[in-house]
Amino acid sequence: MKKILLLAAVAVMGVSVSAQEFRFGPKAGYSFSNVKLKDNSNSETSDPVHTFYVGGLAEYKISDRFGLQGEVLYSPLGGKLNVAEVDPDDPTNFLNIKAKQTYHTLLVPISAKYFITEGLSVSAGASFGVILSAKQKYSADLGLGGVIPGFELNSEDEMDIKDQMNTLNIAPFLGAEYMLENGLFFDARYNLGVSNLAKNTSDGEKMTNSFFQVGVGFKFGGN
């Protein structure tokens, strides 16, 4: 009986070990980011900024169905906030003025994965972002789709707003991934910002940064 139990334990351990799989590799892609402002009276969602992300990942497949994944990514995030809009009833207000905020962010996403098939998986987790620097730049137009020549502020007019912001941006996310047999994969995820990035608030102000990512990468390793 003891021999049978021992053989069974060895067999289970062998199956468990064979199911484990470690992969790693680079990834990069497109980021669609916006900022939401909210206080006790109203809320506003910014126009998006279209940027990129780049970095690497490590995936540990615990079994045929479940795995864990960690990543380190860099991405400029942020949004374009409305400062003033054209008012047809006010002849003194004839400009759209926007403040583009850019947060240069180091992201550390950590997720649990469920493998629907060997190549197709869904994931849930949280992205822990550290804002390395934050800049703001103003631009203006007549609301006709073009920037006023000579009015748009140039790069030297960027303002450093890092001291006005909290550093940590936590964003839970849901995502999906499809990997080919050769290790090439495509993924997409939506990150919902929950951290208040506004510092020294007085009227219940809250500023959050959410972003959508879609990209491609390659995984080395495996059995």
N, C-alpha and C positions, 0 to 999 in steps of 0.2 A: 504493500500500500504506500509506504514511504517513497519507494522508487517511482511509483506511478505519479504521485504528487510532485516529486522533484522533476520528472520529465515534463509534466504539464506546466510547471512554473518556468522551466527553461524554454519551452515552446512559446509561452505567452511573452516572455522577455524578448525572444527572437523576433516575434511578430511586431512587438512594440518598437524595437530598435530599427527594424527594416522600414517601418512606416515613418520614422523621423527623417527629416530632410532639411538641409541648410542651404540657402541660396543668398547671393548678394549681387549687387551691381549698380550701375548708374541709371538715372532717370531725369527727364526734363520735359517741359511742356508750357502750356499757356495758362495764365491766371486772369480771371475776371473778378475784379474786386470792387466793393463799394463800402461806404460808411453810412451808418444810421445814427442820427442825432435825435435825442428825446429828452424832454423836460416835463415839468408838471402840467403843461398846457398843450403841447403839440409834439409832433415828431416829423422828421424829414429824412428821406433816403437820398443819398448823393447820386450823381451820375457816375457810371463806372469808369475805372481805369483798366486798360488792357496791357498786361505785362507778361512776365515769364517766370518760370521757376527752374532750378537746376540743383542736383545733388545726388545722393546715393541712398540705398536701402539694404536691409538685411532681413531675410524671412526665415523663420523656423517653423517647419511643418510638423506639428505634434503627431498627427494621424492623417489618414486619408481625407478626413473632413475638416479638421481644425488646424489653425496655425496662428502665429504671432508675427507681427512685422514692425520694425522700427526704421525711421528714416531721419536724415539730416538734409534739409533743403535751404536754399536761399531764394527769396522772392521779394521784389518791391511790391508793396500792397498800398491800398489807400482808396481815395475817391475824389470827385470834383464837387465841391460844395457850392451851393448858390449863396452869393453874398447880396446881390441885388438883381432884379429882373425888370425887363421893359414893362412900363405901365402906360397903356394908351391913354389913360385919363390924367396922367401927370406929365406934362411936357418937359419937366426937369429931370425925369427919370427915363432916359432913352437908351440905357445900356444894360446888357446882361453881363454881370461881373461874377466870375467864378474863382474859387480858391482851390487849386489842385494840391492835395496833400499826398505825399509819398512817404511810406514807412518802409525803410530798408530792414527786412525782417529775416532772422534766422529761425527756421521752423523745425520742430522736432515732433513729427507725428508718430503716435504709437497706436496700433490697432490690433483687434482680433479678427481673424478671417474664417469664413465658412466656405468650403469648396463644394459648389454644386456639382461640378464635374472636375476632372483633373485640370482643365485649363481655365474654367470659369469660376470666379469667386466673388463674394460680397464681403464687405468689411465695415466695421464700426469702431470708432475710437475718438481720440482727441489730439488736436495739434497744439503744441505748446510753442508759442511764438515769442521771441525776444526781439524787441524793436531796437536795432543798433543805432539808427539815426532817423530823424523825421524832418522833412522839408515842406515848405508851403510856397506856392507861386501863384500870383494873380494873373488873370487874363480877362479881356472884355471884348464884346462884339455887339452889333446892333440887333441881334436876334434873327439875323438873316442867314445864318450858317457860316459866316466868315469873320475872321478876327480883324479888327480895325488896324490898318497899317500904321506903324509907329506907336501904337498904344500897348500892344501886348508886351508884358514885362519879360525881359530876357533872363537867361540862367543866372546872371550875376545878381538879379533881384530876388532870388530865392531866400526865404527866411528860415532860420533854424528854429523849429518848434518842439524840439525834443524835451526841453524842460517843462513844457506844458502838458506832457503826456505821461501816463504810466507805461512801464516797460513791458509788462507781461500781457500777451494777448492769447487767451485760451479759447479754442474753437472746436467743439465736438463736431464729428463728421460722419457721413455715410458715404460709401463708395462701392465701386465695382471694378473688376479687372478681368481681362482675358489674355491668357498667355499661350503662345504657340509652342510646339514641341522643341523648337531650337532655342527657347529662352526669351525670345522677343515678346514683349507684352505691351498692352494698351490699357490705360486706366482712367477713371474719372471719379471725382468726389466733390461733395459740397460741404464746406466748412462754415458753421454758424457761429459767429463771434458772440461770446457772452461776457467777456471782460470789459469793464468800463475803462476806456483809454483816457478819458478826460480827468485831469488832475485839478484839485482845488475847486470843486464844484460848490455852488451855493443855492441853486434852485432845483435840485433833483436832476441835474443834467447827467445824461449818460451818452457816451459815444462808443459804438461798437463797430468792428470791422469784420465783415463776412466775405468769403471768396469761394469761387468755383474753379476747379483745376481739371484740366484734361491733358494727358501726356503719353509718352512712350518711354520705354526703357528696355534693359536687357539684364537677365539674371544668369549668373554663373553658378556652378555647383550642382547639387542634387545627388541622387544615388548613382 
